[in-house]
Amino acid sequence: MRVPGASGSVAVRPPARAGTASRREPLANAEIFDVTVIGSGPGGYVAAIRAAQLGLKAAVVERDPAGTGGTCLQRGCIPTKALLHTADLLEDMQRAKEFGIRAEGVELDFEMAMTRKDRIVKRLSKGIESYLFKKNKITLLKGQGRLEGPKAVIVEGEAGETKVQTKNVVLATGSRPRGLPGIAPDGKVILTSDEILEIKEIPESLIVIGAGAEPDHLDAVVGRALDHDARAGEQEGRGLEPLFHPKDHARLIR
């Protein structure tokens, strides 16, 4: 489960009063954008590209040090699909004999699988920035974005604050994992969907809470590739309900 606000939190502040000192630097050549998008996930970067294709001068603000792409690309469907593909290949190789193929001693190299996942994410993220944005002449502003009045965005980056003048703003700030009462993530035993994508070794057992795309993929990876038990549940005001997948084991971890 996720709640809004992954790519960048947004606050609205009134314009500074006249005579107030400021460290903010305006963009070079006093650029004024037709539209500024806060967040570079699928909602944000696609909106910016479409605006540019329609002839508007567009900018995108992104605070994630990992790069562009938002939750989906950085720690969502793309990395989980990469791992799922590895799991599917492993399962097929383990059943190779059924297809008339001799393959002995097939094992999972978990470290290599994670390295491949990271490489895919990095390549696609750089593709947004260095190809799609460049092709459509979209300005990428790296840092934390916040609104200051109806036509100004303040971007707080490594070099300080930059004031961006804009005619329109699109808020596409994404999402972040949501906690549950009494189940606080600790990064060790209780992990969010972000943290589990950075683990260094295969867990001996796993319970997945949630039934969206990400938990569904994680459930399948564990059940198919690692031959461990996996269960997923979804909370919709009715408590946790088990969700079984035909190819997965149907044993509850205790």
DRENPA-3360 file (N, C-alpha, C; in nm, 2 decimals, always signed):
BEGIN
1 = MRVPGASG = +0.08/-0.12/+0.00/+0.00/+0.00/+0.00/+0.09/+0.12/+0.00 ~ +0.04/+0.23/-0.08/+0.12/+0.35/-0.09/+0.03/+0.47/-0.06 ~ +0.10/+0.58/-0.01/+0.03/+0.70/+0.01/+0.10/+0.81/-0.08 ~ +0.03/+0.92/-0.11/+0.09/+1.01/-0.20/+0.21/+1.08/-0.14 ~ +0.30/+1.12/-0.23/+0.41/+1.21/-0.19/+0.55/+1.15/-0.19 ~ +0.58/+1.07/-0.29/+0.71/+1.01/-0.30/+0.82/+1.10/-0.37 ~ +0.78/+1.15/-0.49/+0.87/+1.22/-0.57/+0.91/+1.36/-0.51 ~ +0.82/+1.42/-0.44/+0.86/+1.55/-0.38/+0.74/+1.61/-0.31;
9 = SVAVRPPA = +0.76/+1.64/-0.18/+0.65/+1.70/-0.10/+0.64/+1.85/-0.15 ~ +0.51/+1.89/-0.14/+0.48/+2.03/-0.20/+0.42/+2.11/-0.09 ~ +0.47/+2.23/-0.07/+0.41/+2.32/+0.03/+0.39/+2.45/-0.04 ~ +0.28/+2.52/+0.00/+0.25/+2.65/-0.06/+0.28/+2.76/+0.04 ~ +0.37/+2.86/-0.01/+0.41/+2.97/+0.08/+0.37/+3.10/+0.01 ~ +0.34/+3.20/+0.08/+0.31/+3.33/+0.02/+0.44/+3.39/-0.03 ~ +0.43/+3.47/-0.13/+0.55/+3.54/-0.18/+0.62/+3.62/-0.07 ~ +0.75/+3.64/-0.08/+0.82/+3.71/+0.02/+0.78/+3.86/+0.01;
17 = RAGTASRR = +0.78/+3.93/+0.13/+0.74/+4.07/+0.13/+0.86/+4.15/+0.07 ~ +0.82/+4.26/+0.02/+0.92/+4.35/-0.05/+1.03/+4.39/+0.06 ~ +1.15/+4.39/+0.01/+1.26/+4.43/+0.10/+1.32/+4.31/+0.18 ~ +1.26/+4.19/+0.17/+1.31/+4.08/+0.24/+1.43/+4.02/+0.17 ~ +1.53/+3.99/+0.24/+1.65/+3.93/+0.18/+1.62/+3.79/+0.14 ~ +1.68/+3.75/+0.03/+1.66/+3.61/-0.02/+1.79/+3.56/-0.08 ~ +1.81/+3.43/-0.07/+1.92/+3.36/-0.12/+1.88/+3.29/-0.26 ~ +1.76/+3.31/-0.30/+1.72/+3.24/-0.42/+1.77/+3.31/-0.54;
25 = EPLANAEI = +1.81/+3.23/-0.64/+1.87/+3.27/-0.76/+1.77/+3.24/-0.87 ~ +1.73/+3.34/-0.95/+1.64/+3.31/-1.07/+1.71/+3.23/-1.17 ~ +1.64/+3.16/-1.26/+1.70/+3.09/-1.37/+1.77/+3.19/-1.46 ~ +1.87/+3.14/-1.53/+1.94/+3.23/-1.63/+1.85/+3.28/-1.74 ~ +1.87/+3.40/-1.79/+1.79/+3.46/-1.89/+1.65/+3.48/-1.85 ~ +1.62/+3.48/-1.72/+1.48/+3.51/-1.67/+1.38/+3.42/-1.74 ~ +1.41/+3.29/-1.75/+1.32/+3.20/-1.82/+1.19/+3.19/-1.75 ~ +1.08/+3.19/-1.83/+0.94/+3.17/-1.78/+0.89/+3.05/-1.85;
33 = FDVTVIGS = +0.85/+2.94/-1.77/+0.80/+2.82/-1.83/+0.65/+2.83/-1.85 ~ +0.60/+2.76/-1.95/+0.45/+2.75/-1.97/+0.40/+2.65/-1.86 ~ +0.47/+2.55/-1.84/+0.43/+2.45/-1.74/+0.55/+2.39/-1.67 ~ +0.54/+2.38/-1.54/+0.64/+2.31/-1.46/+0.58/+2.19/-1.38 ~ +0.64/+2.08/-1.40/+0.58/+1.96/-1.34/+0.67/+1.92/-1.22 ~ +0.61/+1.90/-1.11/+0.68/+1.85/-0.99/+0.66/+1.70/-0.98 ~ +0.77/+1.63/-1.00/+0.77/+1.48/-1.00/+0.80/+1.43/-1.14 ~ +0.88/+1.33/-1.15/+0.92/+1.28/-1.29/+0.88/+1.13/-1.31;
41 = GPGGYVAA = +0.78/+1.09/-1.24/+0.73/+0.95/-1.26/+0.65/+0.95/-1.39 ~ +0.58/+0.83/-1.41/+0.50/+0.82/-1.54/+0.40/+0.93/-1.56 ~ +0.34/+0.98/-1.45/+0.25/+1.09/-1.46/+0.32/+1.22/-1.49 ~ +0.43/+1.24/-1.43/+0.50/+1.37/-1.45/+0.58/+1.38/-1.58 ~ +0.66/+1.29/-1.61/+0.74/+1.30/-1.73/+0.66/+1.29/-1.86 ~ +0.55/+1.21/-1.86/+0.47/+1.20/-1.97/+0.39/+1.33/-1.99 ~ +0.34/+1.39/-1.88/+0.28/+1.52/-1.89/+0.37/+1.63/-1.95 ~ +0.49/+1.63/-1.91/+0.59/+1.73/-1.96/+0.62/+1.71/-2.11;
49 = IRAAQLGL = +0.63/+1.58/-2.15/+0.66/+1.55/-2.29/+0.54/+1.59/-2.37 ~ +0.42/+1.56/-2.33/+0.30/+1.60/-2.41/+0.29/+1.75/-2.42 ~ +0.32/+1.82/-2.31/+0.31/+1.97/-2.31/+0.41/+2.02/-2.41 ~ +0.53/+1.96/-2.41/+0.64/+2.01/-2.50/+0.60/+1.98/-2.65 ~ +0.53/+1.86/-2.67/+0.49/+1.83/-2.81/+0.38/+1.93/-2.86 ~ +0.31/+1.99/-2.77/+0.21/+2.08/-2.80/+0.26/+2.22/-2.81 ~ +0.39/+2.24/-2.80/+0.45/+2.37/-2.82/+0.48/+2.45/-2.69 ~ +0.46/+2.39/-2.58/+0.48/+2.46/-2.45/+0.62/+2.44/-2.40;
57 = KAAVVERD = +0.67/+2.54/-2.33/+0.80/+2.54/-2.27/+0.78/+2.47/-2.13 ~ +0.85/+2.35/-2.12/+0.82/+2.27/-2.00/+0.94/+2.24/-1.92 ~ +0.92/+2.23/-1.79/+1.03/+2.20/-1.69/+0.98/+2.09/-1.60 ~ +1.07/+2.01/-1.55/+1.04/+1.90/-1.45/+1.13/+1.91/-1.33 ~ +1.07/+1.91/-1.21/+1.14/+1.91/-1.09/+1.14/+1.77/-1.03 ~ +1.26/+1.72/-0.99/+1.27/+1.59/-0.93/+1.38/+1.59/-0.82 ~ +1.34/+1.54/-0.70/+1.43/+1.54/-0.59/+1.50/+1.41/-0.56 ~ +1.46/+1.30/-0.63/+1.51/+1.17/-0.60/+1.66/+1.16/-0.65;
65 = PAGTGGTC = +1.75/+1.14/-0.56/+1.89/+1.13/-0.60/+1.92/+1.01/-0.70 ~ +1.83/+0.91/-0.69/+1.84/+0.80/-0.78/+1.82/+0.83/-0.93 ~ +1.75/+0.94/-0.95/+1.72/+0.98/-1.09/+1.57/+1.00/-1.12 ~ +1.54/+1.01/-1.25/+1.40/+1.02/-1.29/+1.33/+0.89/-1.30 ~ +1.20/+0.90/-1.32/+1.12/+0.77/-1.33/+1.02/+0.75/-1.22 ~ +1.04/+0.81/-1.11/+0.94/+0.80/-1.00/+0.94/+0.65/-0.94 ~ +0.83/+0.63/-0.86/+0.82/+0.50/-0.80/+0.81/+0.38/-0.90 ~ +0.74/+0.40/-1.00/+0.73/+0.29/-1.10/+0.86/+0.24/-1.15;
73 = LQRGCIPT = +0.95/+0.33/-1.19/+1.07/+0.29/-1.25/+1.18/+0.26/-1.15 ~ +1.19/+0.34/-1.04/+1.30/+0.33/-0.95/+1.28/+0.22/-0.85 ~ +1.16/+0.20/-0.80/+1.13/+0.10/-0.69/+0.99/+0.04/-0.70 ~ +0.94/+0.02/-0.82/+0.81/-0.03/-0.84/+0.81/-0.14/-0.94 ~ +0.72/-0.12/-1.04/+0.70/-0.23/-1.14/+0.82/-0.27/-1.22 ~ +0.90/-0.17/-1.26/+1.02/-0.21/-1.34/+1.12/-0.30/-1.27 ~ +1.17/-0.26/-1.15/+1.26/-0.36/-1.09/+1.20/-0.49/-1.05 ~ +1.07/-0.49/-1.01/+1.01/-0.61/-0.97/+0.99/-0.70/-1.09;
81 = KALLHTAD = +0.96/-0.64/-1.21/+0.94/-0.72/-1.33/+1.07/-0.78/-1.38 ~ +1.18/-0.70/-1.35/+1.31/-0.76/-1.39/+1.34/-0.88/-1.31 ~ +1.31/-0.88/-1.18/+1.33/-0.99/-1.09/+1.24/-1.11/-1.12 ~ +1.12/-1.07/-1.16/+1.02/-1.17/-1.20/+1.06/-1.24/-1.32 ~ +1.12/-1.17/-1.42/+1.17/-1.24/-1.54/+1.28/-1.34/-1.51 ~ +1.37/-1.30/-1.41/+1.48/-1.39/-1.37/+1.41/-1.51/-1.31 ~ +1.31/-1.50/-1.22/+1.25/-1.61/-1.16/+1.18/-1.70/-1.26 ~ +1.12/-1.64/-1.36/+1.05/-1.72/-1.46/+1.15/-1.81/-1.54;
89 = LLEDMQRA = +1.26/-1.74/-1.57/+1.37/-1.82/-1.65/+1.42/-1.93/-1.56 ~ +1.44/-1.91/-1.44/+1.49/-2.01/-1.35/+1.40/-2.13/-1.34 ~ +1.27/-2.10/-1.33/+1.17/-2.20/-1.32/+1.17/-2.28/-1.45 ~ +1.18/-2.21/-1.56/+1.18/-2.28/-1.69/+1.30/-2.38/-1.70 ~ +1.42/-2.33/-1.66/+1.54/-2.41/-1.67/+1.53/-2.53/-1.57 ~ +1.46/-2.51/-1.46/+1.45/-2.62/-1.37/+1.36/-2.73/-1.42 ~ +1.27/-2.69/-1.52/+1.18/-2.78/-1.58/+1.22/-2.81/-1.73 ~ +1.35/-2.78/-1.75/+1.40/-2.80/-1.89/+1.38/-2.94/-1.95;
97 = KEFGIRAE = +1.39/-3.04/-1.87/+1.38/-3.18/-1.91/+1.24/-3.20/-1.98 ~ +1.14/-3.13/-1.93/+1.01/-3.15/-1.99/+1.00/-3.10/-2.14 ~ +1.10/-3.01/-2.17/+1.10/-2.95/-2.30/+1.21/-3.02/-2.39 ~ +1.27/-3.13/-2.34/+1.37/-3.19/-2.41/+1.51/-3.13/-2.40 ~ +1.53/-3.05/-2.29/+1.66/-2.98/-2.28/+1.73/-3.04/-2.15 ~ +1.86/-3.07/-2.17/+1.93/-3.11/-2.05/+2.00/-2.99/-1.99 ~ +1.97/-2.97/-1.86/+2.03/-2.86/-1.79/+2.05/-2.90/-1.65 ~ +2.17/-2.93/-1.61/+2.20/-2.98/-1.48/+2.26/-2.87/-1.39;
105 = GVELDFEM = +2.23/-2.88/-1.26/+2.29/-2.78/-1.16/+2.25/-2.64/-1.18 ~ +2.13/-2.61/-1.23/+2.08/-2.47/-1.25/+2.06/-2.41/-1.11 ~ +2.12/-2.30/-1.09/+2.11/-2.23/-0.96/+2.09/-2.08/-0.98 ~ +2.03/-2.02/-0.88/+2.01/-1.87/-0.89/+2.13/-1.80/-0.83 ~ +2.19/-1.70/-0.91/+2.29/-1.61/-0.86/+2.22/-1.49/-0.82 ~ +2.18/-1.48/-0.69/+2.10/-1.37/-0.64/+2.17/-1.23/-0.66 ~ +2.30/-1.23/-0.63/+2.37/-1.10/-0.65/+2.37/-1.05/-0.79 ~ +2.39/-1.14/-0.88/+2.39/-1.11/-1.02/+2.25/-1.06/-1.07;
113 = AMTRKDRI = +2.15/-1.13/-1.02/+2.01/-1.09/-1.05/+1.98/-0.95/-1.00 ~ +2.02/-0.92/-0.88/+2.00/-0.78/-0.83/+2.08/-0.68/-0.91 ~ +2.20/-0.72/-0.95/+2.29/-0.63/-1.03/+2.22/-0.60/-1.17 ~ +2.16/-0.70/-1.23/+2.09/-0.68/-1.35/+1.97/-0.59/-1.33 ~ +1.90/-0.61/-1.22/+1.78/-0.53/-1.19/+1.82/-0.38/-1.18 ~ +1.93/-0.35/-1.11/+1.98/-0.22/-1.09/+2.03/-0.16/-1.23 ~ +2.09/-0.24/-1.31/+2.14/-0.19/-1.44/+2.02/-0.15/-1.53 ~ +1.91/-0.23/-1.53/+1.79/-0.20/-1.61/+1.73/-0.07/-1.56;
121 = VKRLSKGI = +1.72/-0.05/-1.43/+1.66/+0.07/-1.38/+1.74/+0.19/-1.41 ~ +1.87/+0.18/-1.40/+1.96/+0.30/-1.42/+1.95/+0.34/-1.57 ~ +1.95/+0.24/-1.66/+1.95/+0.26/-1.80/+1.82/+0.33/-1.84 ~ +1.71/+0.28/-1.79/+1.58/+0.34/-1.83/+1.56/+0.49/-1.77 ~ +1.61/+0.51/-1.65/+1.61/+0.64/-1.59/+1.69/+0.74/-1.67 ~ +1.81/+0.70/-1.71/+1.90/+0.79/-1.78/+1.83/+0.81/-1.92 ~ +1.76/+0.72/-1.97/+1.69/+0.74/-2.10/+1.59/+0.85/-2.10 ~ +1.52/+0.86/-1.98/+1.42/+0.97/-1.97/+1.49/+1.10/-1.97;
129 = ESYLFKKN = +1.60/+1.11/-1.89/+1.67/+1.23/-1.88/+1.75/+1.27/-2.00 ~ +1.83/+1.18/-2.05/+1.93/+1.22/-2.16/+1.87/+1.20/-2.30 ~ +1.76/+1.13/-2.31/+1.70/+1.12/-2.45/+1.56/+1.18/-2.46 ~ +1.46/+1.14/-2.38/+1.33/+1.20/-2.39/+1.32/+1.34/-2.36 ~ +1.39/+1.38/-2.25/+1.38/+1.52/-2.21/+1.46/+1.61/-2.31 ~ +1.58/+1.56/-2.35/+1.66/+1.63/-2.44/+1.59/+1.64/-2.58 ~ +1.53/+1.54/-2.62/+1.46/+1.54/-2.75/+1.35/+1.64/-2.75 ~ +1.28/+1.65/-2.64/+1.16/+1.74/-2.64/+1.19/+1.87/-2.57;
137 = KITLLKGQ = +1.32/+1.90/-2.55/+1.37/+2.03/-2.50/+1.30/+2.06/-2.36 ~ +1.30/+1.96/-2.27/+1.25/+1.98/-2.14/+1.36/+2.01/-2.04 ~ +1.34/+2.10/-1.96/+1.44/+2.14/-1.86/+1.42/+2.06/-1.73 ~ +1.53/+1.99/-1.69/+1.52/+1.91/-1.56/+1.58/+1.99/-1.45 ~ +1.51/+2.01/-1.35/+1.56/+2.08/-1.23/+1.57/+1.98/-1.11 ~ +1.69/+1.96/-1.06/+1.71/+1.86/-0.96/+1.70/+1.92/-0.82 ~ +1.61/+1.87/-0.74/+1.60/+1.93/-0.60/+1.45/+1.92/-0.55 ~ +1.43/+1.96/-0.43/+1.30/+1.96/-0.37/+1.22/+2.08/-0.42;
145 = GRLEGPKA = +1.10/+2.05/-0.47/+1.02/+2.16/-0.52/+0.91/+2.20/-0.43 ~ +0.88/+2.33/-0.42/+0.76/+2.37/-0.34/+0.70/+2.50/-0.41 ~ +0.58/+2.52/-0.39/+0.51/+2.63/-0.45/+0.53/+2.75/-0.37 ~ +0.54/+2.87/-0.44/+0.55/+3.00/-0.37/+0.46/+3.09/-0.45 ~ +0.33/+3.09/-0.41/+0.24/+3.17/-0.49/+0.19/+3.09/-0.61 ~ +0.10/+3.15/-0.69/+0.04/+3.08/-0.80/+0.13/+3.06/-0.92 ~ +0.23/+3.13/-0.94/+0.32/+3.12/-1.06/+0.46/+3.12/-1.03 ~ +0.50/+3.05/-0.92/+0.64/+3.04/-0.89/+0.67/+2.91/-0.81;
153 = VIVEGEAG = +0.78/+2.84/-0.85/+0.82/+2.72/-0.78/+0.96/+2.74/-0.73 ~ +0.98/+2.71/-0.61/+1.12/+2.71/-0.55/+1.18/+2.57/-0.55 ~ +1.29/+2.56/-0.61/+1.36/+2.43/-0.62/+1.49/+2.44/-0.53 ~ +1.49/+2.36/-0.42/+1.60/+2.36/-0.33/+1.69/+2.24/-0.37 ~ +1.81/+2.28/-0.43/+1.90/+2.17/-0.47/+2.03/+2.19/-0.39 ~ +2.14/+2.12/-0.44/+2.27/+2.12/-0.37/+2.33/+2.25/-0.37 ~ +2.30/+2.33/-0.47/+2.36/+2.47/-0.48/+2.28/+2.58/-0.42 ~ +2.17/+2.54/-0.35/+2.09/+2.64/-0.29/+1.95/+2.64/-0.35;
161 = ETKVQTKN = +1.88/+2.75/-0.34/+1.74/+2.76/-0.39/+1.74/+2.84/-0.52 ~ +1.65/+2.79/-0.61/+1.63/+2.85/-0.74/+1.49/+2.88/-0.76 ~ +1.45/+3.01/-0.80/+1.31/+3.04/-0.82/+1.28/+3.03/-0.96 ~ +1.17/+2.95/-0.99/+1.13/+2.92/-1.12/+1.00/+2.99/-1.15 ~ +1.00/+3.08/-1.25/+0.87/+3.14/-1.29/+0.80/+3.05/-1.39 ~ +0.67/+3.03/-1.36/+0.59/+2.94/-1.45/+0.45/+2.99/-1.46 ~ +0.39/+2.96/-1.57/+0.25/+3.00/-1.59/+0.15/+2.89/-1.53 ~ +0.20/+2.77/-1.53/+0.11/+2.66/-1.48/+0.20/+2.56/-1.41;
169 = VVLATGSR = +0.14/+2.48/-1.31/+0.21/+2.38/-1.24/+0.13/+2.25/-1.24 ~ +0.20/+2.14/-1.26/+0.14/+2.01/-1.25/+0.20/+1.94/-1.13 ~ +0.12/+1.89/-1.04/+0.17/+1.82/-0.92/+0.16/+1.67/-0.95 ~ +0.27/+1.61/-0.96/+0.28/+1.46/-0.99/+0.38/+1.40/-0.90 ~ +0.35/+1.41/-0.76/+0.45/+1.38/-0.66/+0.45/+1.23/-0.62 ~ +0.37/+1.15/-0.69/+0.39/+1.00/-0.67/+0.34/+0.95/-0.54 ~ +0.40/+0.85/-0.48/+0.36/+0.78/-0.36/+0.48/+0.72/-0.29 ~ +0.45/+0.68/-0.16/+0.55/+0.62/-0.08/+0.48/+0.50/+0.00;
177 = PRGLPGIA = +0.56/+0.41/+0.05/+0.49/+0.29/+0.12/+0.42/+0.34/+0.24 ~ +0.31/+0.28/+0.27/+0.22/+0.32/+0.38/+0.24/+0.21/+0.49 ~ +0.25/+0.26/+0.62/+0.26/+0.17/+0.73/+0.13/+0.12/+0.78 ~ +0.13/+0.02/+0.86/+0.00/-0.03/+0.92/+0.01/-0.02/+1.07 ~ -0.10/+0.00/+1.14/-0.10/+0.01/+1.28/-0.04/-0.12/+1.35 ~ +0.06/-0.09/+1.43/+0.13/-0.20/+1.50/+0.24/-0.28/+1.42 ~ +0.25/-0.23/+1.29/+0.35/-0.30/+1.21/+0.44/-0.19/+1.15 ~ +0.54/-0.14/+1.23/+0.63/-0.04/+1.18/+0.75/-0.10/+1.11;
185 = PDGKVILT = +0.78/-0.06/+0.99/+0.89/-0.11/+0.92/+1.02/-0.07/+0.99 ~ +1.11/-0.17/+1.01/+1.24/-0.15/+1.07/+1.36/-0.17/+0.98 ~ +1.33/-0.20/+0.85/+1.44/-0.22/+0.76/+1.51/-0.35/+0.77 ~ +1.48/-0.43/+0.87/+1.54/-0.56/+0.89/+1.45/-0.68/+0.88 ~ +1.35/-0.68/+0.97/+1.25/-0.79/+0.96/+1.13/-0.74/+0.89 ~ +1.08/-0.62/+0.92/+0.96/-0.57/+0.85/+1.01/-0.47/+0.75 ~ +0.99/-0.50/+0.62/+1.05/-0.42/+0.51/+0.93/-0.36/+0.43 ~ +0.96/-0.24/+0.37/+0.86/-0.19/+0.28/+0.90/-0.24/+0.14;
193 = SDEILEIK = +0.82/-0.21/+0.04/+0.85/-0.26/-0.10/+0.97/-0.19/-0.15 ~ +1.01/-0.07/-0.10/+1.13/+0.00/-0.14/+1.25/-0.08/-0.08 ~ +1.25/-0.12/+0.04/+1.37/-0.18/+0.11/+1.39/-0.32/+0.06 ~ +1.29/-0.39/+0.03/+1.31/-0.53/-0.01/+1.38/-0.54/-0.15 ~ +1.37/-0.43/-0.23/+1.44/-0.43/-0.35/+1.59/-0.41/-0.34 ~ +1.64/-0.39/-0.22/+1.78/-0.36/-0.19/+1.84/-0.47/-0.10 ~ +1.77/-0.57/-0.08/+1.83/-0.68/+0.01/+1.95/-0.75/-0.05 ~ +2.04/-0.80/+0.03/+2.16/-0.86/-0.02/+2.16/-1.01/-0.03;
201 = EIPESLIV = +2.06/-1.07/+0.04/+2.05/-1.21/+0.04/+1.90/-1.26/+0.04 ~ +1.88/-1.38/+0.00/+1.75/-1.43/-0.01/+1.69/-1.46/+0.13 ~ +1.57/-1.41/+0.16/+1.51/-1.44/+0.29/+1.47/-1.58/+0.30 ~ +1.47/-1.64/+0.42/+1.43/-1.77/+0.44/+1.28/-1.79/+0.43 ~ +1.21/-1.69/+0.47/+1.06/-1.69/+0.45/+1.01/-1.55/+0.43 ~ +0.89/-1.54/+0.38/+0.84/-1.40/+0.35/+0.69/-1.40/+0.35 ~ +0.63/-1.30/+0.41/+0.49/-1.27/+0.40/+0.48/-1.14/+0.33 ~ +0.39/-1.13/+0.23/+0.37/-1.01/+0.16/+0.23/-0.96/+0.19;
209 = IGAGAEPD = +0.22/-0.84/+0.24/+0.09/-0.78/+0.27/+0.06/-0.68/+0.16 ~ -0.05/-0.70/+0.09/-0.08/-0.61/-0.02/-0.11/-0.70/-0.14 ~ -0.19/-0.65/-0.23/-0.22/-0.72/-0.35/-0.22/-0.64/-0.48 ~ -0.13/-0.54/-0.48/-0.11/-0.46/-0.60/-0.01/-0.52/-0.69 ~ +0.04/-0.45/-0.79/+0.14/-0.50/-0.88/+0.27/-0.54/-0.81 ~ +0.32/-0.45/-0.73/+0.45/-0.48/-0.66/+0.44/-0.60/-0.57 ~ +0.35/-0.61/-0.48/+0.35/-0.73/-0.39/+0.32/-0.85/-0.47 ~ +0.24/-0.84/-0.57/+0.20/-0.96/-0.66/+0.33/-1.01/-0.72;
217 = HLDAVVGR = +0.42/-0.92/-0.77/+0.54/-0.96/-0.83/+0.64/-1.03/-0.73 ~ +0.65/-0.96/-0.61/+0.73/-1.01/-0.51/+0.69/-1.15/-0.46 ~ +0.56/-1.17/-0.45/+0.50/-1.30/-0.41/+0.54/-1.40/-0.52 ~ +0.53/-1.37/-0.64/+0.56/-1.47/-0.75/+0.71/-1.50/-0.75 ~ +0.80/-1.40/-0.73/+0.94/-1.42/-0.73/+0.98/-1.52/-0.62 ~ +0.93/-1.50/-0.50/+0.96/-1.59/-0.39/+0.90/-1.73/-0.41 ~ +0.78/-1.73/-0.46/+0.71/-1.86/-0.48/+0.77/-1.94/-0.59 ~ +0.80/-1.88/-0.70/+0.85/-1.95/-0.82/+1.00/-1.97/-0.82;
225 = ALDHDARA = +1.08/-1.86/-0.79/+1.22/-1.87/-0.81/+1.29/-1.92/-0.69 ~ +1.25/-1.89/-0.57/+1.33/-1.92/-0.45/+1.27/-2.04/-0.38 ~ +1.16/-2.09/-0.43/+1.10/-2.21/-0.37/+1.07/-2.20/-0.22 ~ +1.04/-2.07/-0.18/+1.00/-2.04/-0.04/+0.85/-2.02/-0.04 ~ +0.80/-2.01/+0.08/+0.65/-1.99/+0.10/+0.62/-1.84/+0.09 ~ +0.51/-1.81/+0.02/+0.47/-1.67/+0.01/+0.32/-1.66/+0.03 ~ +0.28/-1.55/+0.09/+0.14/-1.52/+0.10/+0.12/-1.37/+0.09 ~ +0.02/-1.34/+0.03/-0.02/-1.19/+0.01/-0.16/-1.17/+0.06;
233 = GEQEGRGL = -0.18/-1.06/+0.13/-0.31/-1.02/+0.17/-0.34/-0.88/+0.14 ~ -0.46/-0.84/+0.13/-0.50/-0.70/+0.10/-0.59/-0.65/+0.21 ~ -0.56/-0.53/+0.26/-0.65/-0.47/+0.36/-0.74/-0.37/+0.30 ~ -0.87/-0.39/+0.31/-0.96/-0.30/+0.25/-1.07/-0.28/+0.36 ~ -1.03/-0.25/+0.48/-1.12/-0.23/+0.59/-1.18/-0.36/+0.64 ~ -1.13/-0.47/+0.59/-1.18/-0.60/+0.63/-1.08/-0.69/+0.70 ~ -0.96/-0.63/+0.73/-0.85/-0.72/+0.78/-0.77/-0.77/+0.67 ~ -0.68/-0.86/+0.70/-0.59/-0.92/+0.60/-0.65/-1.05/+0.55;
241 = EPLFHPKD = -0.67/-1.05/+0.41/-0.73/-1.17/+0.35/-0.62/-1.24/+0.27 ~ -0.61/-1.37/+0.27/-0.50/-1.44/+0.19/-0.53/-1.43/+0.04 ~ -0.43/-1.42/-0.04/-0.44/-1.42/-0.18/-0.34/-1.53/-0.23 ~ -0.39/-1.63/-0.29/-0.31/-1.74/-0.34/-0.29/-1.73/-0.49 ~ -0.18/-1.77/-0.54/-0.15/-1.78/-0.68/-0.13/-1.92/-0.72 ~ -0.18/-1.97/-0.83/-0.18/-2.11/-0.87/-0.04/-2.17/-0.86 ~ +0.06/-2.10/-0.90/+0.20/-2.15/-0.91/+0.27/-2.14/-0.78 ~ +0.21/-2.08/-0.68/+0.28/-2.05/-0.56/+0.24/-2.16/-0.45;
249 = HARLIR = +0.32/-2.18/-0.35/+0.29/-2.27/-0.25/+0.18/-2.21/-0.16 ~ +0.10/-2.30/-0.11/-0.02/-2.25/-0.03/+0.00/-2.29/+0.11 ~ +0.11/-2.26/+0.17/+0.13/-2.29/+0.31/+0.16/-2.16/+0.39 ~ +0.09/-2.14/+0.49/+0.11/-2.01/+0.57/+0.24/-2.02/+0.65 ~ +0.32/-1.92/+0.64/+0.45/-1.91/+0.72/+0.41/-1.89/+0.87 ~ +0.47/-1.97/+0.96/+0.44/-1.95/+1.10/+0.57/-1.91/+1.17;
% end
